[in-house]
Amino acid sequence: MKIALIQPNLDEHGNQKQAYGSIKRPPETGFAVLSSWANEFSKQEHETKVFDPNRSIEDITEEASQYDILGLTDWFSNHRNSIKIARAVKSLNPQTRIVFGGPNVSMIPQLVLNNHPYVDFVVQRDGEESLVGLIEGRNPKDIPNLWYRGIDGNPTFSFPKFTDLKKMPLWDFSRHENAEERLKEYLEAQNSGLDPWIFPPLALFSFRGCMKAIREGVCSYCTSSEEQGRALPPEKLWQQIRHLNQTYGAEIFYMADDIFPISSRRIKQITEARPEGVKARIRAYGYLPDMAEMTQKDLEQMAQNLNRIGVFNLFFGSEHYDPLVLSGMNKRGVSVEETARMRQSLN
């Protein structure tokens, strides 16, 4: 069984600007997680290759058509390229099973299956167990988080299942094509001591699900928040960071959690679990309304713990200060004064 995975580069959107100086990106964490999980838990012998997205689409489609399964990560920003690759691979080899996953198709699985007959499956949200099921050739109805065409040809969903993060194996980029070359610019930017915005950092995760959505409901404009939380044990988080330190010399990370400081208790646990000698500089997201409710003493303690963890850049989205607008968003507001207090306390 041969599995190919790819996150295509961005579609051509004119002069679209990037958050970082370089338009390139390091190897994809999501595929490293998926392939490590499949290697750990699948009973079916298989090999996985994560394609370098910087190859031409023609080269990618020609080689990918020789695989049994092709998985594509679909964002709104690379949807056209994802569709182009899927269509071309299916035309070259109708036996290749085309599987879409990612934040874009997770919101529109039925639409994708109805509009694109060459797409066989759509994975909605957690993909670890779905990939294992596809590798082992199970009946689609027995594979979690999977959209497929039923007997009547209509899109059908199997059943939801969340990945048990306590079982998460350590992952790396050993199955990524040209991983060393793709890490080169990241490591050069990291080791130069220059502006860390030059190149995208490696992505990590410590929590799946949005704590705001869990506690207060999903924001009305949001398309991706999950109301079920799953936490990676703090010890496993640090084991993973140490593994990346030792394997690649990687030290700068982006925490891809919806909200990293979900509670003072969680941050304290991560702080206390940090082993000696591990190296980490981390960007992460916070949530202003929760932190605004903290006392000054607790807020300062949170700031100290975030600093010990290695967080050097914490993002916040205040979004608006009008109560009526915030109510329409299903979001609590924070005053300008409280925003300034937190910014000063966390500096």
Residue, then its C-alpha position, 0 to 999 in steps of 0.5 A: m500500500k502506497i500513500a502520497l500526501i500533499q498540501p499544495n501551494l497557494d493558488e494564484h491570487g494576484n499580489q497576495k501578501q504573506a504573514y512572513g517574509s518568505i513565501k516558502r514554508p517548512p515541512e507540514t506538521g499535520f502530515a508528520v502527525l498523520s504518517s506517524w500515527a498510521n505507522e504506529f497503529s495501522k496493521q496493514e503494511h504501507e509506505t507514505k511519502v509527503f510530496d514537496p509542494n514546490r515541485s511542479i503540479e505536472d510532476i506531482t500529479e504524474e508521480a502521485s498517480q502511481y500511489d494507492i491513496l492520495g491525501l490532499t490538505d485543502w485550505f480556501s487559499n489552495h483549493r484550486n490547486s488541490i482540485k487541479i491535482a486531484r482531477a489530473v491524478k484521477s484521470l491518469n489512474p482511476q484506481t487511486r483513491i483521492v482523499f481531501g482533508g483540511p479546514n476548508v473541506s471540513m466545512i463543505p464536505q457534501l459540496v465537494l463530493n457533489n461537485h467533484p466526482y474524482v474526489d472519493f472521500v472527505v475527512q472531517r476534522d481529526g484524520e488519524e483514525s480515518l487514514v488508518g481505516l483507509i489504509e486497512g481497506r475498511n468499509p467507509k461506514d466503519i471509518p470515523n470522520l469520513w464522508y463518502r458516497g452511499i449506495d444511492g450516490n449521495p454524500t454520507f457521513s460515517f460517525p464522529k470520533f476524536t483522536d486520543l492525544k494521550k496515544m500520540p506518538l512522537w513525529d518527525f519529517s522523515r517521510h517528507e520529500n526534501a525535508e532537509e532543504r525545506l528546513k534550511e531557510y527556517l534554520e538559517a532564520q532561526n540561527s541568525g538571530l534576526d527578525p523571527w518573522i522572516f520565515p514561518p516557524l514549525a507548527l505545534f499543537s497542545f490542545r484541539g478544540c476551541m475553549k471559547a466555543i466549548r464554554e460560550g458557543v461558537c463565534s457566529y462568523c467562525t467556520s472551524s471552532e470545535e466544541q470538544g476539547r482534547a489536550l495533549p499531556p504536557e509531558k508529551l508536548w515537551q518530549q515532542i519539542r525535545h525530539l525536534n531540538q535533537t533531530y533538526g535543531a529546531e527551536i522556534f515554534y508556532m502553537a497552532d491551538d485555537i487558544f494556548p493559555i486556556s486556563s492558568r492551571r493548564i499553563k502551570q502544568i505545562t510550565e512545571a512539566r518543562p524539562e531541563g535543557v529543552k529549547a523553545r521560542i513559541r508564538a501562540y494565541g490568547y483570548l482576551p475576555d478570559m484573561a481580562e477576568m483574572t486578577q492582576k496577581d494571577l495575570e502576572q503569574m500567567a505571564q511569568n509561566l508563559n515566559r518560562i514555557g518560552v512564549f515570546n509572542l502572544f496574539f490577541g484578537s480584540e476585533h471590536y469594542d461595540p457591545l451590539v457588534l460583539s453580541g452579533m458575533n456571540k463574543r464577549g467584549v473587553s474594554v480599551e482600558e482592560t486591553a491596555r492593562m493586559r498588554q502591559s501586564l504580559n509584556 
